[in-house]
Amino acid sequence: MTERINAANKAFWGESDSQTIQNAVDYAEKTGMGEVIIPRFNDRTGKPLWDLPEAVLLPSDMTIILDNCHIRHADDSHDNLFRNKNMWTPEGKTLEGEQHNIRIIGHGNAWLDGGKHNGVFEQTHRDNPGKFRGMLWQIPLNFSNVRNMEIRGIRFHETRYWSVCFHFCRWVTISDLHIENSGLYENQDGINLRCGCEFFTIQNITGWTGDDVIALTCLPWGSAHNHKVEGKSWDTHDVTIRNVIASSHGCGIIRFLCEGGAREYNITVDGIKDTTQSISGTTILMGTSDNHFADPPHSMPDFKNVVIRNITTCCQRALSIGETCRDVLIENVVTYGPNETGLRFYENFECENLTIRNLNFRSQAGTMDSVFWMNP
């Protein structure tokens, strides 16, 4: 039997833990073995820790096994932990060519850690435009233009920005992730699907986040053009989200937003529970009441074919809809605890063929503002 490639092997040692793992990955690609194990103990440093100052770049047909290991952003670094190698050059330009068959699988207590923050936030970019790399470089796992992916069995702790992000990826399974983002930093989302994502399954997600737990945001402007794939649509579609047991610091557990001609459709959400670990703003947020995104509004067919069922929540609002949508089913919703509002419809809400059934609204917040609240 062929010996498996272990990143701790002295033959792969480099000047940093990033280079050490990269050497192992490059060897696995060259030999066609296609799998690298990162163990708990780092023989190069003599510690049960891997500090990455630079991202490890993953080729196609590559599996990374995180075997009970602790991987951390190196102090003051500004780079991802892992990304596909065609995503960016050091200058931030996207390389051509779709990649395929990339897996990152955690065994045991495999966790990715934000480490000591480098002090770069969204406000830093507003105050110093063009001085620093963009915020997407802060994300531990970041992928663009990849088909056939799996991310499974990983714990994220105080990430510097979002935890996982995808652009123009397809046929992806994300499962058994636990996220521990306390809102210590700005915009600590969990899982983000940006433009052009299709055929995703997201399931068995737990924990708490500083912002949205799972966000599908198709916004085809600004930095999104850095990831645009010629010949592919901006649309995100055919996404299934199930068994999410989590909470958010004042934001949504599930967030949907599409503007600028991009569409979201064929979406199923089944089995969401708010845990009260933090005070979530809403369980499901469809669209927005923010004029920055809502003006100009998109057309009726842009957000359609959506099923939301089996929701148990104590969020401030069970569901919030500020959206122009079509063919939406909402069923089997139960609220409890400090929930204040059942369904909140913002002034830009407009829908064709909306079905709502089996709602059970209870509240221990003293008085419930309303079961249905339509903004004037």
C-alpha positions as CSV (number, residue, x, y, z in Angstrom):
1,M,0.0,0.0,0.0
2,T,1.3,3.4,-0.9
3,E,2.4,5.5,2.1
4,R,0.1,8.5,2.7
5,I,1.7,12.0,2.5
6,N,2.1,13.6,6.0
7,A,2.9,17.3,6.1
8,A,4.9,16.9,9.2
9,N,7.5,14.7,7.4
10,K,10.9,16.3,7.5
11,A,11.3,16.0,3.8
12,F,8.7,18.8,3.4
13,W,10.0,21.2,6.0
14,G,10.2,24.8,4.7
15,E,10.9,28.2,6.2
16,S,7.3,28.4,7.5
17,D,4.4,26.2,8.2
18,S,2.7,27.5,5.1
19,Q,5.7,26.5,3.0
20,T,5.9,23.1,4.7
21,I,2.3,22.3,3.9
22,Q,2.6,23.7,0.4
23,N,5.6,21.5,-0.2
24,A,3.6,18.4,0.8
25,V,0.7,19.5,-1.4
26,D,3.0,20.1,-4.4
27,Y,4.5,16.7,-3.9
28,A,1.0,15.1,-3.7
29,E,0.1,16.8,-7.0
30,K,3.3,15.8,-8.8
31,T,3.1,12.2,-7.8
32,G,-0.6,11.9,-8.4
33,M,-1.3,10.7,-4.8
34,G,-3.6,13.7,-4.3
35,E,-4.0,13.6,-0.5
36,V,-2.1,15.3,2.3
37,I,-2.6,14.7,6.1
38,I,-1.9,17.6,8.5
39,P,-1.5,16.0,11.9
40,R,-2.0,17.5,15.3
41,F,1.8,17.6,16.1
42,N,4.0,19.9,14.0
43,D,7.4,18.2,14.0
44,R,9.1,21.2,12.4
45,T,8.3,23.5,15.4
46,G,7.8,20.8,18.1
47,K,4.3,22.2,18.9
48,P,0.7,21.0,18.4
49,L,0.1,24.1,16.2
50,W,0.4,25.2,12.6
51,D,0.9,29.0,12.1
52,L,0.2,30.0,8.5
53,P,1.6,33.4,7.3
54,E,0.5,32.7,3.7
55,A,-2.3,30.7,2.1
56,V,-1.8,27.1,1.0
57,L,-2.8,26.9,-2.6
58,L,-4.7,23.8,-3.6
59,P,-4.6,22.3,-7.1
60,S,-7.4,20.1,-8.6
61,D,-7.8,16.5,-7.5
62,M,-6.5,17.3,-4.0
63,T,-7.8,16.2,-0.5
64,I,-6.5,17.8,2.7
65,I,-7.1,15.8,5.9
66,L,-7.0,17.9,9.0
67,D,-6.2,15.2,11.6
68,N,-7.1,16.7,15.0
69,C,-4.9,19.7,14.1
70,H,-5.0,23.4,15.1
71,I,-4.2,25.7,12.2
72,R,-4.0,29.4,12.9
73,H,-3.5,32.6,11.0
74,A,0.1,33.8,11.9
75,D,0.3,37.0,13.9
76,D,-0.4,40.1,11.8
77,S,-0.7,38.1,8.5
78,H,-3.1,39.1,5.8
79,D,-3.9,36.1,3.7
80,N,-6.3,33.1,3.5
81,L,-5.4,29.8,5.2
82,F,-6.4,27.7,2.1
83,R,-7.7,28.7,-1.3
84,N,-7.6,27.1,-4.8
85,K,-4.5,28.1,-6.7
86,N,-6.2,29.6,-9.7
87,M,-8.1,32.1,-7.5
88,W,-5.6,34.9,-7.3
89,T,-2.1,35.9,-8.2
90,P,-0.2,37.8,-5.5
91,E,-1.5,41.0,-7.3
92,G,-5.1,39.9,-6.8
93,K,-5.8,38.9,-10.4
94,T,-7.9,35.8,-11.0
95,L,-6.3,33.1,-13.2
96,E,-8.2,31.4,-15.9
97,G,-9.3,27.8,-15.8
98,E,-11.9,26.0,-13.7
99,Q,-10.5,23.7,-11.1
100,H,-12.2,20.5,-9.8
101,N,-12.3,17.9,-7.0
102,I,-11.0,19.7,-3.9
103,R,-11.8,18.4,-0.5
104,I,-10.9,19.6,3.0
105,I,-12.0,17.1,5.6
106,G,-11.6,17.5,9.4
107,H,-11.1,14.5,11.7
108,G,-11.6,14.8,15.4
109,N,-11.1,18.3,16.8
110,A,-9.8,20.0,13.6
111,W,-10.0,23.7,14.0
112,L,-9.1,26.9,12.1
113,D,-8.3,29.9,14.3
114,G,-8.2,33.6,13.4
115,G,-5.2,34.1,15.8
116,K,-3.9,37.6,16.5
117,H,-5.8,40.1,14.3
118,N,-3.8,42.2,11.9
119,G,-5.9,45.3,12.5
120,V,-7.4,45.5,9.0
121,F,-11.2,45.9,9.0
122,E,-13.8,47.2,6.6
123,Q,-13.5,50.6,8.3
124,T,-9.7,50.5,7.7
125,H,-10.4,50.2,4.0
126,R,-12.8,53.1,4.1
127,D,-10.2,55.2,5.9
128,N,-7.2,54.1,3.7
129,P,-8.6,53.2,0.3
130,G,-6.2,51.0,-1.7
131,K,-3.6,50.6,1.0
132,F,-4.4,47.1,2.1
133,R,-5.5,43.8,0.5
134,G,-9.3,43.4,0.4
135,M,-11.2,41.8,3.2
136,L,-11.7,38.6,1.2
137,W,-8.0,37.8,1.9
138,Q,-8.9,37.5,5.6
139,I,-11.2,34.5,5.1
140,P,-9.8,31.1,6.2
141,L,-11.3,29.1,3.3
142,N,-11.8,31.0,0.0
143,F,-12.6,29.4,-3.4
144,S,-13.5,30.6,-6.9
145,N,-14.4,28.7,-10.1
146,V,-14.2,25.2,-8.6
147,R,-16.6,22.3,-9.3
148,N,-17.0,19.2,-7.1
149,M,-15.9,20.3,-3.7
150,E,-16.4,19.1,-0.1
151,I,-15.8,20.9,3.1
152,R,-16.5,18.8,6.2
153,G,-15.9,18.4,9.9
154,I,-14.1,21.7,10.8
155,R,-14.4,24.1,13.8
156,F,-13.8,27.8,13.2
157,H,-12.8,30.1,16.0
158,E,-12.9,33.9,16.0
159,T,-12.2,34.2,12.3
160,R,-11.0,37.7,11.1
161,Y,-13.9,38.0,8.7
162,W,-16.2,35.4,7.1
163,S,-15.3,31.8,7.8
164,V,-15.9,30.2,4.3
165,C,-16.6,31.8,1.0
166,F,-17.4,30.7,-2.6
167,H,-17.5,32.5,-5.9
168,F,-18.7,30.8,-9.1
169,C,-18.4,27.3,-7.6
170,R,-20.7,24.3,-8.3
171,W,-21.5,20.9,-7.0
172,V,-20.4,21.6,-3.5
173,T,-21.2,19.9,-0.2
174,I,-20.6,21.7,3.1
175,S,-21.3,19.7,6.3
176,D,-20.6,19.3,10.0
177,L,-19.1,22.8,10.5
178,H,-19.0,24.4,14.0
179,I,-18.4,28.1,14.1
180,E,-17.4,30.2,17.2
181,N,-17.5,33.9,16.1
182,S,-18.5,36.1,19.0
183,G,-18.9,39.4,17.1
184,L,-15.4,40.4,18.4
185,Y,-14.6,41.7,14.9
186,E,-16.7,43.4,12.2
187,N,-18.7,41.1,9.8
188,Q,-17.9,37.7,11.2
189,D,-20.2,35.7,8.9
190,G,-20.1,32.0,8.8
191,I,-20.7,30.6,5.2
192,N,-21.0,32.9,2.3
193,L,-22.1,32.0,-1.3
194,R,-21.4,35.0,-3.5
195,C,-22.3,35.3,-7.2
196,G,-22.4,32.3,-9.6
197,C,-22.8,29.5,-7.1
198,E,-24.9,26.5,-8.1
199,F,-25.9,23.0,-6.8
200,F,-24.8,23.4,-3.2
201,T,-25.8,21.3,-0.2
202,I,-25.2,22.9,3.2
203,Q,-26.1,20.8,6.3
204,N,-25.3,20.1,9.9
205,I,-24.0,23.6,10.8
206,T,-23.8,24.6,14.5
207,G,-22.4,27.4,16.6
208,W,-22.7,31.2,16.7
209,T,-21.6,34.0,14.4
210,G,-20.9,37.8,14.7
211,D,-23.0,38.3,11.5
212,D,-25.1,36.1,9.3
213,V,-24.6,32.4,9.8
214,I,-25.2,31.5,6.1
215,A,-25.5,34.2,3.5
216,L,-26.4,33.9,-0.2
217,T,-25.6,37.3,-1.6
218,C,-25.5,37.9,-5.3
219,L,-24.2,41.4,-5.7
220,P,-22.5,41.8,-9.2
221,W,-20.5,44.9,-8.6
222,G,-17.3,46.0,-7.0
223,S,-14.9,43.2,-6.1
224,A,-17.3,40.6,-7.6
225,H,-15.9,41.4,-11.0
226,N,-12.5,40.1,-9.8
227,H,-14.1,36.6,-9.8
228,K,-16.3,36.8,-12.8
229,V,-16.0,33.7,-15.0
230,E,-16.4,34.3,-18.7
231,G,-19.5,32.5,-20.0
232,K,-21.0,31.8,-16.5
233,S,-24.1,33.5,-15.0
234,W,-24.0,35.7,-12.0
235,D,-27.0,33.7,-10.6
236,T,-26.9,31.5,-7.6
237,H,-29.4,28.6,-7.7
238,D,-30.2,25.0,-6.6
239,V,-29.1,25.4,-3.0
240,T,-30.3,23.1,-0.2
241,I,-29.7,24.2,3.4
242,R,-30.8,21.8,6.2
243,N,-30.2,21.1,9.9
244,V,-28.7,24.4,11.1
245,I,-28.6,24.8,14.9
246,A,-27.0,28.2,15.5
247,S,-27.4,31.8,16.5
248,S,-26.2,35.2,15.3
249,H,-25.2,38.5,17.1
250,G,-28.1,40.6,15.9
251,C,-28.2,39.4,12.3
252,G,-29.7,36.5,10.3
253,I,-29.2,32.8,10.6
254,I,-30.0,32.6,6.9
255,R,-29.7,35.6,4.6
256,F,-30.8,35.9,0.9
257,L,-30.0,39.0,-1.2
258,C,-29.7,39.4,-5.0
259,E,-29.5,42.7,-6.9
260,G,-28.2,44.2,-10.1
261,G,-29.7,41.6,-12.4
262,A,-28.3,38.6,-10.6
263,R,-30.9,36.0,-9.5
264,E,-31.4,33.5,-6.8
265,Y,-33.8,30.6,-7.3
266,N,-34.5,26.9,-6.5
267,I,-33.7,27.3,-2.8
268,T,-34.8,24.9,-0.1
269,V,-34.3,25.6,3.7
270,D,-35.4,22.8,5.9
271,G,-34.7,22.5,9.6
272,I,-33.4,25.7,11.3
273,K,-33.2,26.2,15.1
274,D,-32.0,29.3,17.0
275,T,-30.1,28.2,20.1
276,T,-30.2,31.5,22.1
277,Q,-26.4,31.4,22.3
278,S,-26.6,35.1,21.2
279,I,-29.5,37.4,20.3
280,S,-30.3,36.8,16.7
281,G,-32.0,39.5,14.7
282,T,-34.0,37.2,12.4
283,T,-34.1,33.5,11.5
284,I,-34.6,34.1,7.7
285,L,-33.9,37.4,6.1
286,M,-35.1,37.6,2.5
287,G,-34.0,40.8,0.7
288,T,-33.4,43.9,2.6
289,S,-34.9,47.2,3.8
290,D,-31.5,48.9,3.2
291,N,-31.9,51.4,0.3
292,H,-28.2,50.9,-0.5
293,F,-29.2,47.5,-1.9
294,A,-32.9,47.9,-2.5
295,D,-32.7,50.8,-4.9
296,P,-33.2,50.2,-7.8
297,P,-35.3,47.2,-7.0
298,H,-34.9,44.0,-9.0
299,S,-37.6,42.5,-11.1
300,M,-40.2,40.0,-10.0
301,P,-38.6,36.8,-11.4
302,D,-35.1,37.4,-9.8
303,F,-35.9,35.7,-6.5
304,K,-38.1,32.7,-7.0
305,N,-38.9,29.0,-6.2
306,V,-38.1,29.2,-2.5
307,V,-39.2,26.6,0.2
308,I,-38.7,27.4,3.9
309,R,-39.9,24.8,6.3
310,N,-39.4,23.5,9.9
311,I,-38.2,26.6,11.7
312,T,-37.9,26.7,15.5
313,T,-36.8,30.1,16.7
314,C,-36.5,32.6,19.5
315,C,-35.0,35.3,17.2
316,Q,-36.4,38.8,17.6
317,R,-38.1,38.2,14.2
318,A,-39.0,34.8,12.9
319,L,-38.8,35.8,9.3
320,S,-38.2,39.2,7.6
321,I,-39.1,39.7,4.0
322,G,-38.0,42.8,2.1
323,E,-38.0,41.3,-1.3
324,T,-39.7,41.1,-4.7
325,C,-40.3,37.3,-5.1
326,R,-42.3,34.6,-6.7
327,D,-43.4,31.1,-5.8
328,V,-42.5,31.1,-2.1
329,L,-43.7,28.5,0.5
330,I,-43.3,29.1,4.2
331,E,-44.5,26.3,6.5
332,N,-44.1,24.8,10.0
333,V,-42.7,27.7,11.9
334,V,-42.6,27.8,15.8
335,T,-41.4,30.6,17.9
336,Y,-40.6,30.7,21.6
337,G,-38.7,32.7,24.2
338,P,-38.0,36.4,23.5
339,N,-39.4,36.3,19.9
340,E,-41.1,39.7,19.2
341,T,-42.4,39.4,15.7
342,G,-43.6,36.5,13.6
343,L,-43.4,37.5,9.9
344,R,-42.2,41.0,9.2
345,F,-42.8,42.4,5.7
346,Y,-40.9,45.5,4.7
347,E,-42.3,48.2,2.4
348,N,-40.5,46.8,-0.7
349,F,-42.2,43.4,-0.2
350,E,-44.0,42.2,-3.3
351,C,-44.8,38.6,-4.1
352,E,-46.7,36.4,-6.6
353,N,-47.9,33.0,-5.3
354,L,-46.9,33.1,-1.6
355,T,-48.1,30.2,0.6
356,I,-47.9,30.4,4.4
357,R,-49.2,27.6,6.6
358,N,-48.7,25.9,10.0
359,L,-47.4,28.8,12.1
360,N,-47.3,28.7,15.9
361,F,-46.2,32.0,17.4
362,R,-45.4,32.2,21.1
363,S,-43.4,34.7,23.0
364,Q,-42.1,35.3,26.5
365,A,-41.0,38.8,25.7
366,G,-43.9,40.3,27.7
367,T,-45.9,41.2,24.7
368,M,-45.5,40.1,21.1
369,D,-45.4,43.1,18.8
370,S,-47.3,41.3,16.1
371,V,-47.7,38.0,14.3
372,F,-47.7,39.8,11.0
373,W,-46.1,43.2,10.7
374,M,-46.2,45.1,7.4
375,N,-44.1,48.3,7.3
376,P,-46.1,51.2,5.9
